Amino acid sequence: MTITRYSQFEDLNKAMEKDEPFLAVISFDGEQAYMGHIDECMEHHILLQKLGLPPTDIDKYFRIIFDREGADWTFICPPDYKGITDKTRRITAFYNDGFRVIAQFLSEIGYFCDIKIPKRYRRHFDVMGEGGK
């Protein structure tokens, strides 16, 4: 995985030592990740824009906000994820792939913490429990 760190103001290594919050976007294939300090980038699409990438490509990435305590996953599964038309299978694949590549990213930067899906993003799990209805 290639990890690109964005910062114009603060040394990210020093910010990591102080356990400040960051955000990251990680490509679905796990090949590329981008991270930046939350105070500097504020939102995932802004991070992409600051890196010269189209902010409209946000749905091509897993998105997290993290520190050493944990990573909150913005769990939003695109309707065209991997071309899977069945909603339950699509969300299941997104879930499995996301945990794999997010954990890889976190371990590569030396963060060994829990990955959490905040309650507001768990509505997909209700759909899965209903058999994809």
Secondary structure as the mmCIF struct_conf table of DSSP 4:
data_model
#
loop_
_struct_conf.conf_type_id
_struct_conf.id
_struct_conf.beg_label_comp_id
_struct_conf.beg_label_asym_id
_struct_conf.beg_label_seq_id
_struct_conf.end_label_comp_id
_struct_conf.end_label_asym_id
_struct_conf.end_label_seq_id
STRN STRN1 THR A 2 TYR A 6
BEND BEND1 GLN A 8 GLU A 10
HELX_RH_AL_P HELX_RH_AL_P1 LEU A 12 GLU A 17
TURN_TY1_P TURN_TY1_P1 LYS A 18 ASP A 19
STRN STRN2 PHE A 22 SER A 27
TURN_TY1_P TURN_TY1_P2 PHE A 28 ASP A 29
BEND BEND2 GLY A 30 GLU A 31
STRN STRN3 GLN A 32 HIS A 37
HELX_RH_AL_P HELX_RH_AL_P2 ILE A 38 CYS A 41
BEND BEND3 GLU A 43 GLU A 43
HELX_RH_AL_P HELX_RH_AL_P3 HIS A 44 LYS A 50
TURN_TY1_P TURN_TY1_P3 LEU A 51 GLY A 52
BEND BEND4 LEU A 53 LEU A 53
HELX_RH_3T_P HELX_RH_3T_P1 PRO A 55 LYS A 60
STRN STRN4 TYR A 61 ASP A 67
TURN_TY1_P TURN_TY1_P4 ARG A 68 GLU A 69
STRN STRN5 GLY A 70 THR A 74
TURN_TY1_P TURN_TY1_P5 PRO A 79 ASP A 80
HELX_RH_3T_P HELX_RH_3T_P2 TYR A 81 GLY A 83
BEND BEND5 ASP A 86 ASP A 86
HELX_RH_AL_P HELX_RH_AL_P4 LYS A 87 GLU A 108
TURN_TY1_P TURN_TY1_P6 ILE A 109 GLY A 110
STRN STRN6 ASP A 114 LYS A 116
HELX_RH_3T_P HELX_RH_3T_P3 LYS A 119 TYR A 121
TURN_TY1_P TURN_TY1_P7 ARG A 122 ARG A 122
HELX_RH_AL_P HELX_RH_AL_P5 ARG A 123 GLY A 129
TURN_TY1_P TURN_TY1_P8 GLU A 130 GLY A 131
#
